[in-house]
Amino acid sequence: MAVYIEGYLQDSQTNSYQHKSVDQLLKEEEGIIMETPGDTLLASLGLRKGKKVTVKAKQVCNGPVICSVDGRNIALSRDIACNILVNCNR
């Protein structure tokens, strides 16, 4: 059974978090993309459902989130990073 807690789902049996946005991931934390906004540019950059994404850095003052997909580093605005949902185990 899943329980909604602070903006993401928590599996009550395994106590592992299922969904977060890329913006919520910590540095060097990774997840599998579950949902992206309907922007074709993101898909062309490799940000597609099922791909593994790793956060490399988060810039200060609401700056971009630097993440890695398929060995390429991509800078995402916080607005876009908040709309990309990933499945991660904590």
Kinemage of the C-alpha trace (Angstrom):
@kinemage 1
@onewidth
@group {chain A} dominant
@subgroup {mainchain}
@vectorlist {calphas} color= white
{ca met a 1} P 0.000 0.000 0.000
{ca ala a 2} L 1.324 3.454 -0.886
{ca val a 3} L 0.938 6.493 1.364
{ca tyr a 4} L 1.193 10.115 0.164
{ca ile a 5} L 3.762 12.022 2.269
{ca glu a 6} L 5.225 15.501 1.632
{ca gly a 7} L 4.813 15.542 -2.135
{ca tyr a 8} L 5.755 11.957 -2.960
{ca leu a 9} L 4.555 8.422 -2.405
{ca gln a 10} L 5.928 6.146 0.272
{ca asp a 11} L 5.515 2.382 0.136
{ca ser a 12} L 4.364 1.439 3.636
{ca gln a 13} L 5.626 -2.170 3.335
{ca thr a 14} L 9.207 -1.475 2.275
{ca asn a 15} L 9.403 2.090 3.651
{ca ser a 16} L 11.091 3.184 0.415
{ca tyr a 17} L 10.162 6.358 -1.442
{ca gln a 18} L 8.795 5.807 -4.898
{ca his a 19} L 8.454 9.166 -6.639
{ca lys a 20} L 10.317 12.465 -6.354
{ca ser a 21} L 11.009 15.271 -8.744
{ca val a 22} L 14.550 15.693 -10.094
{ca asp a 23} L 14.692 18.935 -8.091
{ca gln a 24} L 14.174 16.953 -4.859
{ca leu a 25} L 17.083 14.570 -5.488
{ca leu a 26} L 20.306 15.176 -3.597
{ca lys a 27} L 23.731 15.469 -5.232
{ca glu a 28} L 24.828 12.091 -6.685
{ca glu a 29} L 21.371 10.614 -6.035
{ca glu a 30} L 19.853 8.800 -8.998
{ca gly a 31} L 16.456 7.676 -10.152
{ca ile a 32} L 14.580 6.252 -13.101
{ca ile a 33} L 12.458 8.764 -15.011
{ca met a 34} L 8.756 7.951 -14.648
{ca glu a 35} L 7.140 11.083 -16.090
{ca thr a 36} L 8.275 14.168 -17.996
{ca pro a 37} L 6.490 17.275 -19.238
{ca gly a 38} L 5.307 17.009 -22.846
{ca asp a 39} L 8.339 18.866 -24.226
{ca thr a 40} L 9.971 17.229 -27.259
{ca leu a 41} L 13.248 19.025 -26.529
{ca leu a 42} L 13.618 17.014 -23.299
{ca ala a 43} L 13.222 13.751 -25.198
{ca ser a 44} L 15.877 14.816 -27.701
{ca leu a 45} L 18.251 15.483 -24.788
{ca gly a 46} L 17.705 11.927 -23.541
{ca leu a 47} L 15.225 12.731 -20.767
{ca arg a 48} L 12.682 9.996 -21.518
{ca lys a 49} L 10.662 7.593 -19.421
{ca gly a 50} L 12.777 4.654 -18.234
{ca lys a 51} L 16.145 6.445 -18.423
{ca lys a 52} L 18.419 6.685 -15.376
{ca val a 53} L 19.194 10.247 -14.268
{ca thr a 54} L 21.819 11.304 -11.711
{ca val a 55} L 21.987 14.761 -10.131
{ca lys a 56} L 25.548 16.088 -10.389
{ca ala a 57} L 25.082 19.589 -8.923
{ca lys a 58} L 22.472 22.122 -7.871
{ca gln a 59} L 23.309 25.758 -8.380
{ca val a 60} L 22.531 28.345 -5.689
{ca cys a 61} L 19.832 31.024 -5.795
{ca asn a 62} L 17.328 28.793 -7.566
{ca gly a 63} L 19.804 28.188 -10.397
{ca pro a 64} L 19.843 25.162 -12.683
{ca val a 65} L 20.089 21.502 -11.711
{ca ile a 66} L 22.941 19.719 -13.485
{ca cys a 67} L 22.101 16.085 -14.149
{ca ser a 68} L 23.615 13.235 -16.099
{ca val a 69} L 21.683 11.023 -18.536
{ca asp a 70} L 23.458 8.439 -20.714
{ca gly a 71} L 26.851 9.947 -19.800
{ca arg a 72} L 25.876 13.482 -20.861
{ca asn a 73} L 25.535 16.385 -18.453
{ca ile a 74} L 22.398 18.486 -18.907
{ca ala a 75} L 21.477 21.749 -17.158
{ca leu a 76} L 17.771 21.988 -16.302
{ca ser a 77} L 15.942 24.993 -14.941
{ca arg a 78} L 14.353 24.378 -11.533
{ca asp a 79} L 10.907 24.799 -13.118
{ca ile a 80} L 11.532 21.916 -15.499
{ca ala a 81} L 13.363 19.792 -12.903
{ca cys a 82} L 10.308 20.075 -10.610
{ca asn a 83} L 8.126 18.550 -13.335
{ca ile a 84} L 10.279 15.483 -14.054
{ca leu a 85} L 9.249 12.645 -11.742
{ca val a 86} L 11.656 9.826 -10.947
{ca asn a 87} L 11.422 6.539 -9.086
{ca cys a 88} L 14.214 6.166 -6.560
{ca asn a 89} L 15.038 3.929 -3.622
{ca arg a 90} L 16.374 5.557 -0.529
